[in-house]
C-alpha cells in the first residue's frame, strides 16, 4: 500500500510557510502600491502595516474556506 510521501510535521511546516508568505506578499504589495503617490516614509509604513492586517485576514478566510475541500485527518 502506498502512503503519504511527507510526514504530518513536514506538511504543517509547509502550510505555515505558505501562510506567512501569502501575508508578506500582500503586505509588501500594499507598500509598493503606496509608492505610486509619492508618500512620506510614515505613510509607506502605515500602508504596509494595514496591508499585513488585511493579508492576515484574507489568509485566515482562504484557509478556513479551503479546509472544507481538504482530506479528513
C-alpha positions in Angstrom: 0.0 0.0 0.0 1.2 3.5 -0.8 1.2 6.1 1.9 1.9 9.8 2.0 5.4 10.8 1.0 5.7 13.5 3.7 5.0 13.4 7.4 2.4 15.4 9.1 5.0 17.7 10.7 6.5 18.4 7.3 3.1 19.2 5.9 2.3 21.5 8.8 5.6 23.3 8.4 5.0 23.8 4.7 1.5 25.1 5.3 2.8 27.6 7.9 5.4 28.9 5.4 2.8 29.3 2.7 0.5 31.2 5.0 3.3 33.5 6.1 4.4 34.0 2.5 0.9 35.0 1.5 0.6 37.5 4.3 4.0 39.0 3.5 3.2 39.2 -0.2 0.0 41.1 0.4 1.7 43.4 2.9 4.6 44.3 0.6 2.2 44.7 -2.3 0.4 47.4 -0.3 3.6 49.2 0.4 4.6 49.1 -3.3 1.3 50.4 -4.4 1.6 53.3 -2.0 4.8 54.4 -3.6 2.8 55.4 -6.7 1.5 58.6 -4.9 4.8 59.9 -3.5 4.1 59.1 0.1 6.1 60.1 3.2 8.1 57.2 4.9 5.5 57.1 7.6 2.7 56.6 5.1 4.6 53.7 3.5 5.0 52.1 6.9 1.3 52.6 7.6 0.3 51.1 4.2 2.5 48.1 4.8 1.0 47.6 8.3 -2.6 47.9 7.1 -1.8 45.5 4.2 -0.3 43.0 6.6 -3.5 43.0 8.7 -5.6 42.6 5.6 -3.3 39.9 4.4 -3.7 38.0 7.7 -7.5 38.3 7.5 -7.6 37.2 3.9 -5.3 34.2 4.6 -7.4 33.2 7.5 -10.6 33.4 5.3 -9.0 31.4 2.5 -7.6 28.7 4.7 -10.9 28.4 6.6 -12.8 28.1 3.4 -10.5 25.6 1.8 -10.5 23.3 4.8 -13.8 22.1 3.6 -12.1 20.6 0.5 -9.1 19.1 2.2 -8.9 15.4 3.1 -10.1 14.5 6.6 -7.3 13.7 9.0 
